[in-house]
């Protein structure tokens, strides 16, 4: 699995976090040349998620069902704060249907099936993510009559070409970092730039990594007082002092990898973190407490 970029931001309110960051959602949408199509999912939780029971459905050209748009059952696992990429699976060029780029397919965790699989989307198809019978995210609007003739959705309805511009065709779309949960109700209207940022066609460089506010997640809003000194650290150690009993400490790099970890058994509210074996750079220091709360702080190792 590809690791997610970490967003070292300000803690959100506990009430809001309780409703967010609990289920995977669509984090990137690639609608490129030919069949160069891909979808990226993001796991905003601190637990690996088995994809058994998850599926993607395509609602083609304003349809109310996915009968003509294709359904793909997902397989595998998304690691915590990580992504899962599914790309168009066509490997042989056929009349009026080119093969998907091998370079794009090489970025996939799963290749999609044959036509009319979901990654044959062309801009005016709604893409939905389901967990069993429940829709947990939606990109587009299911049953949008405008999509029977329009090229796709954009930044201003009615999507008849009179105003605004089309975003869902010939673009890569990335979910805004502030989005922490999927769309579970059919929007009316669907306005793309409310939750998505746009990149030029055939931009794949962001696939496999997603920036999301959810990394500072549930359980981290307890008012734990934490001081870290020195920060930045150039002498190979960090001194940590808190008002709560420390259970363990982790140093996490910007790809989400734990590069150092220590379990505390002395019921202490202080710790010394040895960093002389860690490469210089920016990291996240995660402190887990015995009451199951946690705190995270950005650190610099020089």
VEXNULUM-619230 format. One record per residue: x, y, z of N, C-alpha, C in turn. Coordinates in pm, whole numbers, padded with zeros to 5 digits, always signed. Layout:
VEXNULUM-619230
XYZXYZXYZ...
//
This chain:
VEXNULUM-619230
+00082-00119+00000+00000+00000+00000+00087+00125+00000+00038+00228-00065+00113+00352-00068+00078+00436+00053+00176+00497+00112+00156+00574+00234+00106+00714+00203+00035+00771+00297-00020+00904+00278+00074+01009+00331+00071+01124+00265+00140+01240+00319+00067+01287+00443+00139+01328+00543+00078+01369+00668+00049+01518+00665-00065+01555+00720-00099+01697+00733-00082+01734+00879+00018+01815+00907+00047+01854+01044-00028+01983+01074-00152+01970+01113-00236+02087+01127-00284+02109+01268-00384+02194+01280-00441+02229+01409-00548+02127+01445-00555+02089+01573-00654+01993+01618-00795+02046+01594-00883+01958+01543-01022+01995+01524-01101+01965+01650-01221+02015+01655-01306+01993+01773-01343+01846+01784-01353+01796+01906-01380+01655+01929-01515+01614+01871-01614+01700+01881-01746+01665+01831-01744+01645+01681-01672+01731+01610-01664+01718+01465-01587+01593+01426-01478+01564+01497-01397+01449+01465-01475+01320+01483-01571+01316+01579-01647+01195+01604-01730+01156+01483-01764+01251+01398-01845+01225+01280-01759+01204+01156-01633+01230+01164-01544+01224+01050-01434+01121+01073-01356+01099+00968-01233+01021+00980-01259+00878+01028-01373+00822+00992-01406+00687+01038-01424+00587+00925-01422+00633+00798-01446+00544+00686-01370+00592+00563-01331+00498+00477-01255+00534+00357-01341+00619+00263-01274+00700+00181-01344+00780+00081-01257+00796-00043-01317+00848-00150-01245+00871-00275-01160+00996-00259-01030+00982-00281-00939+01095-00259-00881+01153-00388-00885+01077-00497-00833+01129-00624-00908+01063-00739-00924+01141-00846-00999+01099-00965-00918+01141-01085-00878+01045-01167-00796+01073-01285-00877+01042-01409-00912+01145-01487-00984+01129-01613-00894+01185-01722-00808+01097-01776-00705+01141-01868-00730+01102-02011-00624+01102-02089-00632+01070-02231-00671+00924-02251-00752+00897-02353-00787+00759-02384-00847+00689-02264-00788+00574-02229-00833+00500-02111-00737+00516-01993-00668+00627-01990-00582+00656-01875-00670+00712-01762-00731+00621-01690-00827+00655-01585-00786+00585-01456-00811+00651-01344-00777+00592-01215-00861+00655-01104-00875+00580-00996-00939+00629-00874-00849+00595-00756-00841+00685-00661-00763+00661-00540-00857+00669-00420-00843+00574-00329-00918+00574-00203-00822+00605-00090-00875+00666+00015-00793+00703+00131-00854+00647+00258-00769+00592+00343-00810+00543+00475-00774+00649+00579-00872+00721+00633-00843+00829+00728-00836+00782+00873-00834+00651+00894-00837+00599+01030-00700+00546+01071-00686+00517+01198-00562+00461+01251-00559+00310+01248-00652+00247+01174-00663+00102+01167-00665+00057+01022-00596-00053+00992-00600-00110+00857-00743-00156+00827-00788-00135+00703-00924-00171+00663-00919-00275+00552-00980-00391+00577-00994-00495+00476-01104-00453+00379-01076-00461+00249-01168-00411+00149-01276-00511+00109-01279-00625+00172-01386-00720+00146-01521-00656+00179-01613-00658+00085-01743-00594+00104-01752-00454+00049-01639-00398+00004-01639-00265-00058-01645-00281-00210-01712-00189-00276-01719-00192-00422-01735-00050-00477-01697-00034-00603-01714+00091-00676-01818+00069-00786-01911+00162-00800-02012+00155-00905-02010+00282-00989-02031+00264-01120-02036+00379-01212-02179+00395-01264-02230+00518-01250-02363+00551-01298-02345+00634-01425-02358+00568-01540-02316+00625-01668-02416+00725-01724-02365+00840-01767-02442+00938-01844-02574+00977-01779-02571+01003-01649-02691+01047-01580-02786+00937-01539-02742+00813-01545-02829+00700-01512-02861+00694-01363-02974+00631-01332-03015+00610-01194-02963+00480-01136-02910+00392-01222-02854+00265-01177-02716+00248-01239-02642+00151-01185-02508+00122-01239-02511+00005-01337-02629-00031-01386-02640-00148-01474-02553-00135-01598-02544-00015-01654-02464+00004-01776-02328+00064-01747-02301+00094-01621-02177+00163-01587-02071+00076-01524-02109-00042-01478-02010-00134-01423-01996-00127-01272-01960-00242-01216-01938-00257-01072-01808-00333-01052-01723-00286-00962-01597-00353-00930-01588-00377-00781-01575-00504-00744-01552-00540-00604-01405-00522-00572-01376-00459-00461-01238-00430-00423-01179-00544-00342-01049-00562-00356-00978-00665-00280-00852-00605-00219-00810-00661-00108-00687-00613-00045-00717-00538+00083-00619-00460+00126-00626-00388+00253-00567-00249+00236-00629-00150+00298-00570-00015+00304-00513+00005+00444-00386+00035+00450-00322+00058+00578-00366+00194+00636-00344+00216+00766-00384+00343+00827-00323+00464+00756-00406+00566+00735-00362+00693+00674-00291+00669+00542-00338+00570+00466-00275+00532+00340-00379+00528+00229-00332+00504+00108-00418+00507-00008-00423+00372-00078-00523+00358-00165-00541+00239-00248-00578+00289-00387-00502+00250-00487-00522+00301-00623-00576+00190-00713-00683+00220-00785-00736+00129-00886-00732+00200-01020-00673+00135-01120-00661+00197-01252-00736+00114-01355-00762+00175-01469-00818+00103-01582-00729-00016-01614-00789-00132-01639-00711-00253-01656-00685-00296-01799-00728-00216-01897-00711-00258-02036-00565-00252-02076-00512-00363-02127-00370-00372-02163-00346-00382-02313-00451-00403-02391-00438-00419-02536-00526-00315-02605-00471-00246-02702-00548-00147-02777-00646-00218-02870-00770-00173-02866-00876-00226-02950-00935-00112-03032-01010-00143-03135-01071-00035-03215-01151+00061-03126-01117+00188-03134-01183+00294-03059-01167+00282-02907-01070+00201-02864-01050+00184-02720-00903+00154-02692-00822+00258-02668-00678+00236-02646-00649+00170-02512-00534+00106-02505-00489+00048-02379-00456+00159-02280-00475+00130-02154-00433+00223-02049-00281+00225-02043-00224+00338-02012-00079+00352-02005-00020+00253-01904+00082+00176-01944+00149+00085-01849+00208+00160-01729+00252+00283-01750+00308+00361-01640+00201+00391-01535+00080+00419-01580-00029+00443-01486-00069+00313-01417-00077+00205-01494-00114+00077-01434-00012+00031-01330+00113+00069-01348+00217+00030-01252+00195+00094-01116+00113+00197-01109+00086+00265-00982-00032+00203-00907-00094+00101-00967-00218+00047-00913-00195-00056-00803-00287-00058-00707-00299-00168-00613-00395-00273-00667-00482-00230-00758-00576-00322-00822-00606-00270-00962-00602-00358-01061-00643-00323-01196-00792-00349-01209-00861-00257-01273-01005-00271-01291-01034-00378-01396-01159-00419-01404-01200-00523-01497-01228-00470-01636-01288-00557-01718-01319-00523-01856-01437-00425-01863-01450-00361-01979-01562-00269-02002-01693-00341-01974-01787-00276-01905-01795-00135-01865-01756-00110-01719-01638-00147-01681-01592-00127-01544-01592+00023-01509-01595+00056-01381-01604+00197-01339-01496+00288-01396-01372+00237-01415-01266+00325-01464-01268+00342-01615-01383+00319-01676-01408+00364-01812-01491+00492-01809-01489+00563-01695-01565+00687-01682-01513+00790-01782-01602+00880-01823-01562+00980-01923-01610+01120-01889-01628+01150-01762-01659+01287-01723-01800+01309-01677-01897+01244-01742-02037+01264-01703-02096+01142-01634-02009+01062-01572-02051+00943-01498-02029+00964-01348-02131+00941-01269-02115+00947-01123-02044+00821-01075-01953+00837-00981-01876+00725-00924-01911+00715-00777-01960+00598-00736-02001+00577-00597-01918+00467-00533-01888+00484-00405-01818+00385-00325-01916+00328-00224-01930+00196-00223-02023+00129-00133-01948+00039-00036-02002+00028+00084-01962-00075+00180-02085-00160+00202-02082-00282+00150-02200-00369+00147-02313-00295+00076-02423-00268+00142-02536-00202+00075-02542-00053+00100-02442+00001+00170-02445+00142+00209-02349+00225+00124-02398+00333+00064-02311+00423-00010-02234+00509+00089-02100+00504+00083-02019+00581+00177-01947+00698+00111-01953+00706-00022-01899+00824-00090-01952+00830-00231-01955+00951-00285-02008+00974-00419-01936+01091-00483-01889+01070-00606-01829+01176-00686-01921+01197-00806-01994+01308-00807-02093+01331-00911-02233+01329-00852-02333+01324-00940-02472+01317-00898-02540+01203-00973-02596+01109-00900-02667+00997-00960-02799+01047-01018-02830+01003-01142-02956+01040-01205-02965+01184-01248-02852+01247-01276-02851+01387-01319-02886+01394-01468-03006+01440-01499-03053+01442-01637-02964+01525-01728-02896+01626-01671-02808+01710-01752-02694+01630-01813-02656+01518-01749-02541+01442-01797-02572+01353-01916-02698+01350-01961-02728+01276-02083-02671+01346-02206-02644+01476-02192-02588+01552-02305-02464+01631-02266-02442+01656-02138-02328+01736-02094-02200+01652-02092-02085+01721-02097-01956+01653-02091-01916+01618-01947-01974+01688-01850-01940+01660-01712-01981+01774-01621-01946+01758-01493-01978+01859-01392-01865+01961-01380-01897+02075-01323-01796+02178-01308-01817+02263-01185-01783+02391-01200-01789+02481-01085-01916+02564-01080-02004+02548-01181-02125+02629-01182-02233+02561-01268-02345+02519-01207-02453+02461-01287-02518+02567-01373-02592+02532-01479-02656+02403-01504-02577+02305-01591-02453+02328-01617-02367+02236-01692-02414+02214-01836-02464+02319-01895-02506+02313-02035-02411+02389-02126-02296+02431-02070-02198+02504-02148-02217+02654-02146-02323+02702-02083-02351+02846-02084-02268+02921-01981-02233+02856-01871-02154+02920-01766-02054+02820-01710-01951+02873-01643-01855+02787-01575-01770+02705-01671-01701+02606-01614-01619+02518-01695-01630+02376-01642-01605+02280-01729-01614+02138-01692-01488+02095-01618-01505+02028-01505-01393+01980-01424-01375+01829-01434-01482+01754-01449-01473+01608-01435-01430+01537-01563-01413+01611-01671-01359+01555-01795-01222+01617-01821-01127+01531-01863-00993+01578-01900-00923+01654-01787-00939+01605-01666-00873+01663-01549-00838+01553-01449-00744+01584-01363-00725+01508-01239-00784+01591-01126-00862+01528-01041-00923+01596-00927-00871+01535-00798-00835+01621-00703-00783+01576-00573-00874+01631-00464-00914+01545-00373-01002+01587-00263-00928+01686-00174-00996+01790-00134-00936+01890-00046-00898+01827+00088-00790+01876+00148-00742+01821+00275-00845+01834+00385-00933+01931+00375-01034+01954+00478-01147+01852+00475-01156+01775+00366-01261+01672+00355-01221+01551+00438-01306+01511+00531-01273+01404+00625-01369+01287+00619-01467+01295+00529-01564+01186+00516-01627+01193+00378-01686+01083+00336-01746+01077+00204-01883+01143+00198-01932+01160+00075-02066+01214+00050-02164+01097+00052-02259+01100+00141-02350+00987+00158-02492+01016+00110-02517+01137+00062-02647+01173+00005-02625+01234-00133-02712+01203-00226-02698+01252-00362-02708+01405-00363-02604+01476-00408-02606+01623-00402-02696+01684-00508-02749+01800-00479-02834+01870-00575-02817+02020-00559-02729+02082-00640-02650+02020-00746-02515+01970-00694-02441+01901-00781-02304+01864-00752-02214+01974-00807-02145+02047-00718-02053+02154-00757-01913+02108-00720-01832+02082-00820-01708+02008-00801-01612+02078-00705-01593+02208-00721-01488+02276-00646-01521+02298-00499-01636+02252-00454-01666+02259-00311-01580+02162-00231-01544+02048-00293-01465+01947-00223-01340+01904-00299-01324+01950-00422-01216+01900-00506-01131+02013-00561-01001+01986-00577-00909+02075-00648-00876+02011-00782-00850+02094-00882-00830+02047-01019-00685+02059-01063-00638+01956-01133-00506+01956-01195-00522+01924-01343-00422+01956-01426-00434+01932-01570-00449+01783-01603-00501+01758-01722-00517+01622-01772-00385+01547-01771-00391+01418-01741-00275+01327-01740-00173+01361-01631-00220+01420-01522-00135+01442-01404-00155+01325-01308-00049+01245-01288-00059+01127-01202+00035+01135-01083+00113+01239-01074+00223+01242-00977+00176+01234-00833+00049+01267-00807-00001+01263-00669-00064+01131-00631-00081+01040-00728-00141+00911-00696-00056+00836-00594-00122+00776-00496-00051+00700-00395-00019+00778-00270-00058+00906-00266-00035+00987-00146-00146+01091-00136-00199+01108-00017-00307+01205+00001-00287+01285+00129-00307+01414+00120-00298+01503+00235-00437+01522+00294-00450+01493+00424-00581+01501+00488-00567+01544+00633-00659+01628+00677-00660+01673+00815-00687+01560+00913-00734+01446+00864-00773+01336+00952-00658+01274+01028-00533+01301+00989-00423+01236+01062-00425+01274+01208-00469+01396+01240-00489+01436+01379-00633+01399+01412-00653+01278+01462-00784+01216+01458-00844+01191+01595-00945+01104+01595-01022+01075+01715-00932+01033+01830-00957+01086+01948-00880+01050+02066-00764+01143+02091-00738+01235+01998-00623+01322+02011-00661+01461+02058-00787+01478+02093-00834+01610+02133-00839+01628+02285-00807+01524+02357-00796+01536+02503-00691+01643+02532-00718+01722+02632-00629+01833+02661-00506+01785+02739-00421+01711+02670-00294+01670+02727-00194+01782+02707-00123+01816+02812-00017+01916+02803+00114+01846+02771+00178+01886+02662+00302+01822+02618+00405+01930+02587+00525+01912+02639+00636+01999+02601+00749+01912+02548+00813+01960+02443+00924+01888+02379+01041+01984+02369+01158+01940+02415+01276+02025+02412+01400+01939+02386+01495+01985+02305+01486+02101+02215+01412+02062+02087+01352+02156+02025+01283+02132+01898+01292+02259+01813+01377+02259+01710+01451+02149+01648+01559+02091+01741+01590+01963+01716+01692+01893+01794+01813+01864+01707+01931+01904+01757+02055+01880+01683+02152+01794+01763+02113+01756+01885+02208+01684+01972+02172+01537+01993+02076+01485+01915+02046+01342+01919+01944+01300+02022+01884+01394+02097+01782+01357+02195+01671+01461+02198+01553+01415+02238+01439+01503+02265+01388+01470+02404+01360+01572+02482+01305+01552+02616+01156+01583+02612+01076+01487+02655+00930+01499+02651+00876+01504+02793+00793+01602+02821+00725+01613+02950+00576+01634+02927+00494+01562+03001+00349+01570+02985+00281+01573+03122+00149+01591+03118+00069+01584+03241-00009+01453+03249+00030+01354+03165-00041+01227+03160+00061+01114+03155+00021+00994+03190+00113+00880+03193+00136+00826+03053+00262+00819+03013+00299+00779+02877+00301+00626+02867+00236+00575+02763+00239+00431+02734+00343+00398+02628+00347+00478+02521+00444+00455+02414+00465+00583+02335+00577+00588+02262+00611+00703+02179+00655+00652+02043+00609+00720+01936+00647+00684+01800+00697+00808+01726+00800+00790+01644+00845+00894+01552+00805+00848+01413+00728+00932+01342+00669+00894+01214+00718+00990+01107+00765+00936+00993+00814+01023+00887+00698+01073+00802+00729+01156+00701+00624+01220+00622+00561+01128+00520+00604+01002+00514+00537+00901+00433+00452+00809+00518+00443+00839+00647+00361+00760+00736+00431+00641+00798+00562+00628+00778+00637+00514+00831+00688+00544+00972+00668+00448+01063+00722+00461+01198+00871+00430+01192+00954+00529+01221+01099+00512+01212+01163+00486+01348+01090+00510+01454+01139+00480+01589+01019+00466+01681+01028+00373+01776+00918+00352+01869+00971+00300+02001+00904+00337+02109+00943+00291+02241+00819+00272+02327+00813+00158+02396+00705+00131+02491+00756+00164+02631+00681+00246+02702+00720+00286+02837+00652+00196+02940+00729+00147+03035+00674+00057+03138+00689+00113+03279+00736+00236+03288+00766+00291+03421+00658+00386+03474+00542+00391+03402+00431+00477+03447+00475+00621+03466+00558+00670+03374+00615+00803+03387+00540+00903+03300+00551+01030+03336+00497+01138+03254+00606+01209+03175+00726+01152+03176+00839+01211+03103+00912+01101+03027+00983+01142+02921+01058+01045+02841+01172+01116+02770+01274+01037+02737+01384+01085+02654+01380+01005+02525+01369+01074+02413+01364+01010+02282+01499+01027+02215+01565+00915+02186+01696+00918+02121+01676+00926+01970+01735+01027+01908+01712+01052+01765+01839+01046+01682+01950+01003+01741+02077+01011+01668+02084+00914+01551+01996+00815+01544+01995+00720+01432+01891+00758+01326+01823+00868+01347+01718+00911+01255+01772+01018+01162+01740+01007+01033+01786+01105+00935+01730+01243+00966+01804+01345+00924+01759+01482+00941+01629+01504+00864+01542+01586+00922+01418+01619+00852+01303+01646+00947+01183+01656+00889+01062+01683+00965+00990+01551+00995+00939+01539+01115+00871+01417+01158+00751+01454+01245+00672+01352+01274+00563+01364+01368+00596+01279+01490+00586+01337+01609+00606+01263+01733+00468+01233+01791+00435+01106+01796+00305+01063+01849+00325+01003+01987+00256+01058+02087+00266+01012+02225+00133+00947+02263+00136+00819+02293+00017+00744+02334+00016+00731+02486-00097+00761+02546-00107+00759+02691-00183+00636+02741-00166+00604+02866-00227+00483+02922-00379+00491+02927-00436+00612+02921-00582+00624+02920-00639+00617+02778-00553+00578+02682-00588+00557+02541-00608+00687+02463-00580+00800+02522-00574+00924+02445-00435+00934+02384-00414+01033+02301-00284+01052+02238-00264+01198+02202-00140+01232+02173-00106+01367+02132+00000+01358+02024-00004+01451+01930+00092+01453+01820+00151+01591+01805+00282+01596+01783+00350+01723+01763+00453+01706+01652+00466+01809+01570+00569+01807+01467+00704+01836+01530+00807+01767+01482+00943+01787+01532+01037+01800+01414+01150+01863+01439+01256+01878+01339+01383+01818+01396+01446+01730+01319+01574+01673+01358+01681+01730+01266+01781+01794+01326+01885+01859+01246+02016+01782+01255
//
